[in-house]
Amino acid sequence: MNERGERTRCRHSRPGILEDVKEELKALIRIPSVTGGEEAISQHIFSRLKQIGADYVEKQLVEEGRYNVIARIHGAFPGRRILLTGHMDTVAPGDGWTTEPFEPVERDGKIFGRGANDMKAGIAIIIQVAAAVVAHRQQFSGTLEIVFVCDEEAYSKGMRCFMGINPTADFCIAAEPEFATMQIGACGKLLIRARAYGRSAHAAQPEKGINAVEEMGRLLGSLRNLPLYSHSTMDSQPYVTLQVKGGGEEYQLVVPDTCTALINKHIVPGETAETICEDLRNQVKCLGLHAEFTFETEVPFYPPYVVEETHPDVQKIRQLYYQVTGKTLQVGYADGVCDNNYLTAECGIPAVCFGPGGGGMHAADEWVSVEEMSVVMQVYMRYLLGEEQDAPVRIEYIL
């Protein structure tokens, strides 16, 4: 407010915000945070959020040596609760790099390093946005909640731990690398452990037994013929066999009486663990298999989710994107899964993915686009602090 008690607009007075975001990202890249080793980066982010003046910062214990980081910033006026989120872990560097994976390199409008794209650039933007909200809270209404989680690249233990405190929000943006197309929904993922129980016999007299391996093979070979569910926004998803184990560890002339298989099924809205397992049981009957089969689901399970394209916040982000770029932000649905599956489907929080993109995700020479970092930063700032425009415009948002 000014001296007359009037709310004022932030005019973003100091040039160089993009440089600040780039330096924030480079500091994050220098801290290895391969899944399972997120302790150092969680402490760094915790310290940064305390440093910028967030009203509340907490390290939430997930398991020994692994934490989520939760922060909260209150605006000067009552309003909605907005959640910004991201994951701190990355996949391992692997081979084939032409640069050091944990030493950032900037060239040709790109920043290279493990996690640059997925998704430390998004984290850097959220930290800088949070600092701007603290500095200009007089023009921010409501509460900004921030959560950075561990283990997203594996079992989503971090997000599932965060869900244990029953989070609430009116809307959520995950700064995942979804730039030209904002992700407003995704398939779910289901892992099924199938077990076949046959009857052992001497291998010279196989007719006296029931070969569990052969029975399982017939079932798995038939999965491609099963009818698949469809949804208006997502393609139907096939069954994929990930693992098969059966018979003894050593050579022996015995008809195997047990066999297990791990089946992956990405699911669309309308499909559930119950419907998929029932389809598999019916397939066993249709094939006339003689072994007994059981089907059990295993973790991780991700439910599918959809946020309506007409949701006001989805439309607002698309409008702001146009103001910044002069281009239309498309919306789409992912075949893969992320933590938003839990936030929307189980917590009831409408969540989208929108963040800077690049290349080399989960591969060598991963990079993020500096230009896209700039665009996303501006959209986030406008979304939280206002300053909407009617035509494409470039604005430097400064702390």
N, C-alpha and C positions, 0 to 999 in steps of 0.2 A: 504493500500500500504506500501511497505518497503521504505527504504531510497533511493532506486534507482527508485522509482516510479512504481514498479511492483505490480500487484494485488497478494495478498497472500491468502492462505487458512487458515481458522480458525482451530486451532488444539485443541480447547476445553480443556483448560489447567487445570481447577480446578475440582477435583472429588466432587461429591455430588449434582449434578443437580437433581437427582431423589428425594433427600431429600427436595430440594427447592420446587419442584412441589408438593410434599406431604404436606408440610407446607402451601403452597398457598391454596391447596384444603381444608385443615382443617380450615383455617381462613374463607373460604367461607361458609363451612357447619355451622359454628357457627353463621352466620348471617341468621336468618329466612327470606325467600323470597317467601312465598306462594303467588300465583297469586293475584295481587292487593296490595301486601305489599312489593314492590321491591325497595322502596326509599333508605333504608339503604344500601343494597348491591350495588345499582348503584353508590352511593357516595363512597363506599369503592373501587370499581373497577375504578372509575374515578380518585381517589387519587393514586391508584397503577400505572395506566398508565401514570399519570403525573410524578410519582416518578421514573419510569424506563427511562424517557426521550423521550417519544413519541413526535414527532414534532407538533402534533395537537391533542387535546383532547377536546371533547364537550359532554355536557349532553343535549340531545334533548328531549324537553318536549313532552310527549305523551298525558297526561291528568294530572289533579292536583295530585301531589305527585308521579307521575310515569314518568320515564325517560328511554330513550335509552342512551347508552354510545358509542360514535363514536371516533375512534382514527386513526391517519395516521402516517406512518413512511416512509421517503424517503430514498432510497438507494443512494449510491455514483454515480451511473450511471443510465442513462435512461433505461427504460424497461417496462415490463408489470405491470398491476395493479392486485394484488391478494387480495381477500377478505377472511378473516377468521371470522366466525360468531358463535354465540351461544345465548341461552336464559338464563336469570337470574332467572326466576320464577320457582317454583316447585309446585307440588300438595301438599295438606295438609298432615300432617304426618299420621293421622288415628290411629287406635288402633293396638295392637298386637306386639309392639316393645319390644325387649329384651334389647335394649340399649336406651339411650336418643337420640331422632332423631336429635337434634341440637348440640350434643356434639360428635365429631368424635371419633371413636374407630378403632384402627388398630390392626389386628391380622390375622395370617395365610395368609399373602399376600393380604389382603383385607382391605379397609377402609370403615367403615359403617357410615351412616348418611343420613338424608333426602337431596336429590339432589346429592349425591355422584356419582351416575351413570347417572342421567338425570338432568342437565348435568354439574355439577360444576367441575368435573374432566377435562372436555373439556375446560372450561373457564380457569382453572388453567394452563393447558398446553399452551393455547394461550397467556396468560400473560407472561409466562416464555419464550416462543418463541419470543414474541415481544421484551422482554428485550435482548435476544441474537442478534436479528437483529439490535437493536440500538447499541449494543456493537461492532458488526462486520459489520456495514453498508458498509464498504469498499469492502466487497465481495457480497453485495446484490445489484442487479440491479432492478430498477423499484420502485413501491410503494406498501407497505403493508397497506391495509385498514382493520380495525377491527370494528365490530359492535356487541354489546351485547344488546339484546332487552328484553323488558318485554312482558308479556301476551301471550307467545307462547302456554301455556297450556290451554288457553281459546279461545280467538278470534283473536289472532295474531295482536292485535292493534299496538304493537311495530313495527313489520315488515311492516305493512301497512303504518305507519307513516314514517318509514325510506324510503319507496318507494316514498314518496312525494318529496324527494330531487333528484329524478331521478338518483339513484346510477348506476355506471358503473364499470365493472371489467372484466378482461379476463377469470377469473376462480374463483370459490368460494369453500371453504371447510367448512362445518358446523361440529363442533366437537361433533355431536350427538353420542350416544353409538352404533355405527355400526362398529364392529371390524373385525371379520373374513370374513364378507361380506360387501363390500362397497356399499352403496345405491346410485344408479345412476338414479333413477326415482321413481315415486310414483303415485298412484291413486290420483284423486282429490276428493273433497267432496262437495255435493250439498244438501242443506236443502230446502224442498218444503212445503209450507203451502197450503194444499188442503182445500177448503171450498165447502160444499154442501148446496144448498138452496132448501128446499122443500115447503110444504104447510101445515099449521097447521089445525087440526080438532079435534073434540072430540074423545077421545080414544075409546069410544064405537062405533064409526063409522069411523074406520081408513081408509076405502076405499074412503072416501071423502077428504083425505089429501095425502100428499107425505112425508113419514117418512125419514127425512134427515139422521138420525142416521143409519137406515137400509140400505139406499142407499150408505152411506159412507162405511158401513161394507162390502157390496158386492164388492165395488171397492178395498178396502184394502185386502180382502181375495183373490182377483184375481191377486194381484201383483206378487205372486210367479210363476204365469204362463206366465208372460210377457217374450218375448225373450230378452236376455241380449247381449249387445255389447261385443265383445272380441277384444283383441289386442295381437300382437305377443309377447309382453314382460310381459303382466299382465293378471291375471285371471279376468273373468267377475265378476261383483259385484252386489249383490242382492239389492232389495228395503227392507228397514227396517222401520216399523212404530214405531215412538217414543212416540206419544201422540195422544189421541183422546178426544175431548170435544163436548158434544151435549146435547140438552134438557135443562130443567130448573134446577136451583140449588135446588129447593124444589120439593117435590112430587106434581104432578098435572096430571090430566087426559087429557093431551093434546099431540097430535102427534107432535113431535119436528120438527120445520121447518128449523133449522140450525144445522150444525155439522162441526167441523174443525178437521183436523188431521195434524200432523207434520211428514213428511216422510224424511228419510235420504237415500241418494243414493251416494255411492262412485262410481266415474266415471273413465273410462279409456280414453286414447286418442281417439278422434273421437266422444265422447259423450259431449254434451254441455247442458246448462240449457234449451235451446230452443228445442233440440231433445228430452230430457226427458219429458218436459211438453207436447210436441206434442204427445208422446207415451201415456201419461196419458189421454189426451183428446180423443185419438182414442180408448182407452180402455173403456172409458165411453160410447162411441157410440156402441162398440161391445157388451157390456153388456146390452144395451137397457135401461139404467137407465133413470128415469124420472126427477130426481132432476137436477138443474143446478149446474155445477161445475166450479170453478175457481182454478187456480194453480199459485202461486207466489213463487219466490225464496227468501230466507232470508239469512242474514249473519250468520256465516262466509261462504263464498264460496272459495274453493281452486281448482284452475285448475290443471289437471294432468300434469306431465312433464316427459320428458325422456332426458337424456344425453347419447349420443352414446358411446357404449363400446369402440369404436376405437378412441375416443377423445384423443389427445396427453397427456393431463394432467392426464386423467384416467389411461392411460398406464404407465405414469411416476410414479404415486403413487403406482401402482401394482409392478413395478420394484423395487422401493425403499423398499417396504414392504418385498419383497423376499430377498433383500440384508440384511435386518435387521434380519429376522426370518428364512430364508431358506424355507418358505412356500408360497403357492400361495394365493394371496388375491382374493377371489371370488367377483363377482359383482351381484347385484340383485335389485329388485324393491319392494317397500313397498306397503302394502294394506292401511296403515295409511297415514296421511298427516303431513307436517311440514312447516316451513317457506321457505324451498327451493322451494316449489310449486310456491310461488310468485316470488322468485328471478329468476327462470328459465323461467317460463311460461309467466310472465308479464314484467320482466325487461330484459330478454334475456341474463342473466348471467348463464353460465353452472355451476351448483352447485351439489356437492355430499355430502353425509354424511359419515364421517369416524372419529371415536373417540373411546376411551377406553370403554369396556363393563364391565358388572358385573351381578348383579341380584337384585331382589326386586324392580324393577322399578314400581312406583306408588303403592307400597305395603310396608308392615313393613320390617324392617331390610334391607333397601336398601344398596347395597355395590358396590364398583368398584374394579377391579383387578389392583393391583399395577404393575404387570408385563405388562399388556396391556397399562397402562399409559406410561411406559418406552418405549415400542415399538412405540406408536403413537408419543411421543415426538421426538424420533429419526427420524421417517419418515418425520414429519413436518420440522425438522431442515435441513435434507438433501434436501427436496423439495425447501426450500427457500435459503439455504446457500451453497448448493453443497455438496462436499465430497462424491461423489458416489463411490461405490465399486462394484466389479464384483462377489463377493461371500458373503455368509452370514457372518456377523460380528457384534459384539456388540460394540457400541461406547458410551461413556458418554459425552453428550453435556453439556458444562458448560458455565455459564455466565462469 
